[in-house]
Amino acid sequence: MRYISTRGRSPALSFEDVVLTGLASDGGLYVPETVPQFSREALAEMAGLSYAEIAFRVMKPFVNGEIDDETFRRLVTEAYATFSHDAVVPLNQLDANHFLLELFHGPTLAFKDVALQLLGRILDYFLKKRGERAVIMGATSGDTGSAAIEGCRHCDNLDIFILHPHNRVSEVQRRQMTSVLADNVFNIAIEGNFDDAQAMVKASFADQGFLDGTRLVAVNSINWARIMAQIVYYVAAGVALGAPHRKVSFCVPSANFGNVFAGFMAYRMGLPVERFVIATNANDILHRTLADNDFSKKELVATLAPSMDIVVSSNFERLLFEAYDRDGAAVAELLERFQAEPAALAEAPLSRLRERFASHSVDDATILEVIREAHHRTQEILDPHTATGYRAAERERCDESVPMITLATAHPAKFAEAVVKAGFPGVPLPPHMDDLLEREERYTVLPAELSAVQQFVAENRR
Ligand SMILES: *Cc1c(COP(=O)(O)O)cnc(C)c1O
């Protein structure tokens, strides 16, 4: 198995290189050259297996023997032992045929733990094998930073530097990052906004001279290993509800499109999926593209579901590559046009996408209404991201006999502001975190100056 770029001009890479590389040199994203197939028998056999065993079987073809089976099984088992629920990602039945797939039982209470607990371990394994060290840099306004820190805190060969805008992330989110006191974890509070932090990380990737040859690694969702780890829970949920003998549908609260693209991969590998419903908040580029063929940027709106606040969905490029029959030149042409001006998809790829994908956009007022309505109907308190999914799933269900699985991407305690606004007294943090607000914190405040940040990284990496 090799990996190729969605823009068709970069050389194919091995799994090891693709995990260490991030973006392709031609500006594209890496995807597997061929999609592994699971027969009906292979899928049927997975029903009833542990999550870690399903994970091993689903990911093995992508890893392609580059990590030996025994080691890979151990990495997977260790990654999912950090989850507080025995089922790792339990299914919670809401009504006759609507289920929540709870992806928030990991260390930081959002679905990003599923991928980042494994990615940290895979990176550490390859670095150790090569006798190298690497530096991770990322900017965060929320979930990614804490999940990346938790995923790397035990990695001997990695140092992680996460930038967040000083005084502009919620207290729970900040403390989830700053209370990790490991020697290889560095939190930098930037005296600026999220865009300033993001710009400094981008500039550091573009010119890595300040690290004297040490590799800089990206752990955002363009990293193929994150997508790979997310394919697993679509397969696990599908077989738990009767696949391959019956179809299932999924509804996915979406932003950068990594999560729902992983679902599409599960479908391409043989999981019978009736449809994917894409839920967006007011930042609705995915919905506008699918519904109106309006593939254009719109100004960012700050919403009650902040982890879905995006202008561009970076992983949508991976789906476009499939919709355009893997024509890298056509994808490159479309995305270059999109960067400059409002664009539109060609007719044939768009209708291909509409066969499998539906979409729905949910504004802030509706998020609050849905949190109340879902609680009234099911006794569940949904987090604001999951609330967009609940509404989209209800509106876009086509066949009531097909189970609808809505992905619950965060625990409501993590986004208490929206829950309180919806009229609830709040949600307690789960027991393993109930002392979060008393834990010691460690972070460094730096000015929004590239040289100051790069000097700090260069001096503190081990
Ligand atoms: C990151 C995130 C999303 C969006 O996921 P994508 O893979 O970027 O589409 C949705 N909900 C929560 C809680 C998140 O943290």
PDBQT file of the ligand as one rigid body, heavy atoms in Angstrom, charges set to zero:
ROOT
HETATM    1  C1  LIG A 501     -13.094  18.841  15.519  1.00  0.00    +0.000 C 
HETATM    2  C2  LIG A 501     -14.526  18.746  15.929  1.00  0.00    +0.000 A 
HETATM    3  C3  LIG A 501     -15.577  18.647  14.981  1.00  0.00    +0.000 A 
HETATM    4  C4  LIG A 501     -15.317  18.702  13.484  1.00  0.00    +0.000 C 
HETATM    5  O1  LIG A 501     -14.684  17.564  12.979  1.00  0.00    +0.000 OA
HETATM    6  P1  LIG A 501     -14.031  17.538  11.518  1.00  0.00    +0.000 P 
HETATM    7  O2  LIG A 501     -13.317  16.246  11.417  1.00  0.00    +0.000 OA
HETATM    8  O3  LIG A 501     -13.118  18.735  11.449  1.00  0.00    +0.000 OA
HETATM    9  O4  LIG A 501     -15.141  17.652  10.517  1.00  0.00    +0.000 OA
HETATM   10  C5  LIG A 501     -16.869  18.485  15.449  1.00  0.00    +0.000 A 
HETATM   11  N1  LIG A 501     -17.141  18.451  16.783  1.00  0.00    +0.000 NA
HETATM   12  C6  LIG A 501     -16.176  18.561  17.707  1.00  0.00    +0.000 A 
HETATM   13  C7  LIG A 501     -16.547  18.530  19.145  1.00  0.00    +0.000 C 
HETATM   14  C8  LIG A 501     -14.839  18.703  17.337  1.00  0.00    +0.000 A 
HETATM   15  O5  LIG A 501     -13.869  18.808  18.263  1.00  0.00    +0.000 OA
ENDROOT
TORSDOF 0
